[in-house]
Amino acid sequence: MASTIHDGIVDDDRVYTTEALARIFGVKQARTVELWLEQMECPIKHFGSRTFVSGHEFRLAVERSEQLPK
C-alpha cells in the first residue's frame, strides 16, 4: 500500500463526521473538510445536519487524487 498522509490517523473500518476530521487535521471548520472531500470526489453522506464519510472511501479518494497529473 502506498504511504499517504493519513496512514494511522483515519481507520478504514470507521465512519467519521466532518467535525471529527476537522479536529484530526487541525482545521477550525468542518465545512473546510467537506470542501476538500468534494474536491477529491470522496462520497459523503448527509443525515440531518451531520455529514459523514467512510474511512475506506476517504483512503480511496486520497489514493486517486495522488495519482492525478499535477
ChimeraX attribute file (.defattr): number of C-alpha atoms within 10 A of each C-alpha:
attribute: neighborCount
match mode: 1-to-1
recipient: residues
	/A:1	4
	/A:2	6
	/A:3	7
	/A:4	11
	/A:5	9
	/A:6	14
	/A:7	11
	/A:8	8
	/A:9	11
	/A:10	18
	/A:11	15
	/A:12	15
	/A:13	9
	/A:14	10
	/A:15	16
	/A:16	17
	/A:17	18
	/A:18	21
	/A:19	19
	/A:20	14
	/A:21	20
	/A:22	17
	/A:23	13
	/A:24	12
	/A:25	11
	/A:26	9
	/A:27	13
	/A:28	11
	/A:29	13
	/A:30	18
	/A:31	14
	/A:32	15
	/A:33	20
	/A:34	21
	/A:35	11
	/A:36	12
	/A:37	18
	/A:38	13
	/A:39	11
	/A:40	17
	/A:41	16
	/A:42	20
	/A:43	13
	/A:44	17
	/A:45	12
	/A:46	10
	/A:47	7
	/A:48	6
	/A:49	5
	/A:50	11
	/A:51	16
	/A:52	18
	/A:53	20
	/A:54	20
	/A:55	18
	/A:56	14
	/A:57	16
	/A:58	23
	/A:59	19
	/A:60	16
	/A:61	18
	/A:62	17
	/A:63	16
	/A:64	13
	/A:65	15
	/A:66	13
	/A:67	8
	/A:68	7
	/A:69	5
	/A:70	5
